[in-house]
Amino acid sequence: METLMDLRFTLAFLASLVVASPALAKDDQPYACRQNTLYTPDGTLVVANVKSCIRDYEELITKKNAALAKAQKALDLVWKIAFNPSEILNVVDLSVIRAGTTPIVPRVQRIYNDLHEQLSLGRDPDDDPFAALRSRYADAATLGKFYDSVKQSVLGKITKVAIVGMAGDTLQESAPLFEKPLAVIGAVAGDWYSYGCWKPLDELHETSQRACKKLTTFPNHFKEAYGVDVTPNTAYVLSWLYRRHMEGGPKIVAEWQRIGKDLSSSFSAK
């Protein structure tokens, strides 16, 4: 049964990613190559336009070859991840986390976005190339088994790129979120983070100012629920846990909380 489920996941993951990409769509014929520009009305060949046509096609072929190379690389990656999701650890560049200042979340999002770009081949950014992975690991038992199998690889990767302290500090900062039940304020935590509501209002765009004025009670509710002041990092983690709840319910949240506590204690021991 498990083998059949793995096969279904593999097929679903491949199907969600291996689709026609705009980068490979048929382009319009270059203007200089159109019939009505290669000849004058009396039928005389326009040499300059022919040369321009050749240059345009050379450029088009170069772009197509680059797109095909990118597609092949993405397909190879998709194939690896479909059969072994832990391959993601060999693709992402965790050293990006060192290149920035707090909060740490934007740097983690950059890693996510880079992987998204590698898999999506420039498709609509609203498409989710990770849909099949999300579905598979919305099951607590499946997630727990996967985490336990890759934990040492994760710790080794983080140690190798020297971000143990950063990872540990972020997890320690989020520790109350792993210890206490998920609060309903998680529903607005993402907005509070996305609009930058921890910043002074006069530093925000007008749209963000309007949004943040509606979220002024969030920090107080957060402290009531978790006993600590909210930070950009903890607001994002709370929002992330809430999204997992929407996908898989309280069991998957509890499993992610277990993982968070386990990783935190592992980093503290290093």
C-alpha positions in Angstrom: 0.0 0.0 0.0 2.8 2.4 0.9 4.6 1.7 -2.4 1.3 2.5 -4.3 1.0 5.7 -2.3 4.6 6.6 -3.2 3.9 6.0 -6.9 0.8 8.1 -6.8 2.7 10.9 -5.2 5.5 10.6 -7.7 3.1 10.8 -10.6 1.2 13.7 -9.0 4.4 15.6 -8.4 5.6 15.1 -11.9 2.3 16.1 -13.4 2.2 19.3 -11.3 5.5 20.4 -12.6 6.1 19.0 -16.1 3.8 21.3 -18.0 4.3 23.6 -21.0 6.2 26.7 -20.0 5.8 30.1 -21.6 9.5 30.1 -22.1 9.1 27.3 -24.6 5.9 28.6 -26.3 6.1 29.4 -30.0 7.2 32.9 -30.5 5.9 35.2 -33.2 8.0 35.3 -36.3 10.6 38.1 -36.0 9.3 41.2 -37.8 12.3 41.4 -40.1 11.6 37.9 -41.3 8.0 38.4 -42.4 7.3 38.1 -46.1 6.1 41.7 -46.5 9.4 43.1 -45.2 11.8 41.0 -47.2 10.7 42.4 -50.6 9.7 45.8 -51.9 6.3 46.2 -53.6 7.9 45.5 -57.0 9.5 42.3 -55.8 13.0 43.4 -55.1 14.8 41.5 -52.3 15.7 43.9 -49.4 19.2 42.6 -48.4 19.3 44.6 -45.1 16.1 43.0 -44.0 17.3 39.5 -44.9 20.4 40.1 -42.7 18.3 41.4 -39.9 16.0 38.4 -40.2 19.0 36.1 -39.9 20.3 37.9 -36.8 16.8 37.8 -35.3 16.6 34.1 -35.8 20.0 33.5 -34.4 19.0 35.4 -31.3 15.7 33.4 -31.1 17.6 30.1 -31.4 19.9 31.1 -28.6 17.0 32.0 -26.4 15.3 28.7 -27.2 18.4 26.7 -26.5 18.8 28.4 -23.1 15.1 27.7 -22.3 15.5 24.1 -23.3 18.6 23.7 -21.1 16.7 25.3 -18.2 13.8 23.0 -18.8 16.0 19.9 -18.9 17.7 21.0 -15.6 14.3 21.5 -14.0 13.0 18.1 -15.3 16.1 16.4 -13.8 15.5 18.1 -10.5 11.8 17.3 -10.6 12.6 13.6 -11.3 15.0 13.5 -8.3 12.6 15.1 -5.9 9.6 13.1 -7.0 11.4 9.9 -6.1 13.3 11.3 -3.1 12.1 14.6 -1.6 15.2 14.9 0.5 17.1 15.8 -2.7 15.9 19.3 -2.0 18.6 19.5 0.6 21.2 19.1 -2.1 19.7 21.9 -4.2 19.0 24.8 -1.8 21.8 27.2 -0.8 21.4 27.6 2.9 24.4 30.0 3.0 22.0 32.7 1.8 20.8 32.9 5.4 24.2 34.4 6.4 23.9 37.2 3.9 21.6 39.7 5.6 20.3 41.2 8.8 17.4 40.3 11.0 14.6 39.3 10.6 15.8 36.0 9.2 12.5 35.2 7.4 13.1 37.2 4.2 16.3 35.2 3.6 14.5 31.9 4.1 11.9 33.1 1.7 14.6 33.9 -0.8 15.7 30.2 -0.7 12.1 29.1 -1.2 11.7 31.5 -4.1 14.9 30.4 -5.8 13.7 26.7 -5.6 10.3 27.8 -6.9 11.9 29.5 -9.9 14.0 26.4 -10.7 10.9 24.2 -10.7 8.3 26.5 -12.3 10.2 27.5 -15.5 8.9 31.0 -15.4 5.3 30.1 -15.2 2.6 32.2 -13.5 4.0 33.0 -10.1 0.6 32.1 -8.6 1.1 28.5 -9.7 2.4 26.3 -6.9 5.0 23.8 -8.0 5.0 22.3 -4.5 1.3 21.4 -4.5 1.9 17.7 -4.5 4.5 18.0 -1.7 2.2 20.0 0.4 -0.6 17.5 -0.1 1.7 14.5 0.8 3.2 16.1 3.9 -0.1 17.5 5.2 -0.4 14.0 6.8 1.3 14.1 10.2 2.5 10.5 10.1 4.1 10.9 6.7 5.7 14.2 7.7 7.1 12.7 10.9 8.5 9.7 9.1 10.1 11.9 6.5 11.6 14.3 9.1 13.1 11.5 11.2 14.7 10.1 8.0 16.4 13.4 7.0 17.0 15.0 10.3 20.8 14.2 10.4 21.1 15.4 6.8 19.4 18.7 7.8 21.7 19.2 10.8 24.7 18.3 8.7 23.8 20.8 6.0 23.1 23.6 8.5 26.4 22.9 10.3 28.3 22.8 7.0 27.2 26.3 6.1 27.8 27.7 9.6 24.3 28.9 10.4 23.7 26.8 13.5 23.6 29.9 15.7 21.2 31.7 13.5 18.9 28.7 13.1 19.0 28.0 16.8 18.3 31.6 17.8 15.3 31.7 15.5 13.9 28.5 16.8 14.5 29.6 20.4 12.7 32.9 19.6 9.8 30.8 18.3 9.8 28.3 21.1 6.5 29.5 22.7 4.8 28.8 19.4 5.9 25.2 19.7 4.9 24.7 23.3 1.4 26.2 23.3 -1.8 25.5 21.2 -2.1 27.4 17.9 -3.9 30.7 18.6 -6.7 31.9 16.4 -4.7 35.2 15.9 -2.6 33.1 13.4 -5.2 34.0 10.9 -4.0 37.6 10.8 -0.3 37.0 11.7 0.6 36.8 8.0 -0.9 40.2 7.3 0.8 41.8 10.2 4.1 40.4 8.9 3.5 41.1 5.2 2.6 44.7 5.7 5.6 45.3 8.0 3.4 46.4 10.9 6.3 46.2 13.3 7.8 49.3 11.7 6.7 52.9 12.5 3.7 53.9 10.5 5.4 56.8 8.8 7.9 54.4 7.3 5.2 52.4 5.6 3.5 52.8 2.2 0.0 54.2 2.4 -1.6 50.8 1.7 0.4 49.2 4.5 -0.5 52.0 6.9 -4.2 51.4 6.3 -3.8 47.7 6.9 -1.6 48.1 10.0 -4.1 50.5 11.6 -6.6 47.6 11.5 -4.1 45.3 13.2 -3.0 47.4 16.1 -4.4 44.9 18.7 -2.4 41.9 17.2 0.7 42.4 19.3 -1.3 42.5 22.5 -3.3 39.4 21.5 0.0 37.6 20.6 1.5 38.3 24.0 -1.7 37.2 25.7 -1.6 33.9 23.8 2.2 33.2 24.0 3.6 35.2 26.9 6.2 37.1 24.8 6.3 40.1 22.6 5.8 39.4 18.9 8.6 39.9 16.4 8.7 39.7 12.6 10.1 36.2 12.8 7.5 34.9 15.3 4.7 36.5 13.4 5.8 34.7 10.3 6.2 31.4 12.1 2.7 31.7 13.6 1.3 32.5 10.2 3.1 29.5 8.7 1.7 27.2 11.4 -1.7 28.5 10.8 -1.5 27.7 7.0 -0.4 24.2 7.9 -3.5 24.0 10.1 -5.7 25.0 7.2 -4.1 22.3 5.1 -4.0 19.4 7.5 -5.7 20.3 10.8 -4.3 20.2 14.4 -2.4 16.9 13.9 -0.1 18.4 11.3 0.5 21.5 13.4 1.4 19.3 16.4 3.9 17.4 14.3 5.5 20.6 13.1 5.7 21.8 16.7 7.4 18.6 17.6 9.9 19.1 14.8 10.5 22.7 15.9 11.2 21.6 19.4 13.4 18.8 18.3 15.5 20.9 16.0 15.8 23.6 18.6 17.2 21.2 21.2 19.5 19.7 18.6 21.0 23.1 17.8 21.3 24.0 21.5 23.4 20.9 22.0 25.9 21.9 19.3 
